[in-house]
Amino acid sequence: MRLTESLEFGFSSPLDAESALAFVRDVERSLASAHLLDGLKVTPGTPQVVSASLPVNTPLFGRRELPFISELHFTPDGARLVPVSNEVTGRGRAEVGGVARTVPHGAGSHIEYALDLTIYLDLPEADRWGTKALTKMIELTAGSVLRQLGERLRTAVEAAARAPEPTP
C-alpha cells in the first residue's frame, strides 16, 4: 500500500535573512522539537544525507518504524530534500521530499515549506472482502496519521524557528 500526504505551510520569523537561510538548511536544528522522527542522522557531504525513521502508530496495525533516506541540496533561497531509493526489507518504508525557502520580510523572514510524505506499507493481498475491508480501514487510519504528523511537524518547525539561535 502506498499513501502520500502533501504538506505546505509558512510562517513569519524574527530571524534575519541569513539566519533564516541557515535555519532551513540545518535539518537537526529545524527538527529539534519535532519528536516525530526516530534516529535522525545527518551525514556530512555534498549533498548531505538525512536519514531517520518515521514512527507510525495506529490501533489497526500497531507501531511501525518506516525508515527513509533523503539528500539535502542547498538552493539559493533554502534547501531541497530529495528522496533516495530506499528498498528496505520489512513491514514498510517512507519517502520524504520537498523544499524549504526563505523570503526576507521586514526585519525578519517568511519561511515556507512544501513537503511530500509517502509511506509504503507491506500488507497482505486483498483478495477477499474481509481483507479488502481491513485494507481500506488501514488506508484511512494511516492517512489520518500522516495528516496528524504533518500538523505536528508544522508546529515543531515553527517553534524551533522562534527558539534562540545556538551559540557557536
Secondary structure, DSSP 8 states (H G I E B T S, - for coil): -EEEEEEEEEEEESS-HHHHHHHHH-HHHHTTT-TT-EEEEEE-SSSEEEEEEEEEEETTTEEEEEEEEEEEEEETTEEEEEE------SSEEEEEEEEEEEEEETTEEEEEEEEEEEEEE------SHHHHHHHHHHHHHHHHHHHHHHHHHHHHHHHHHHS-----
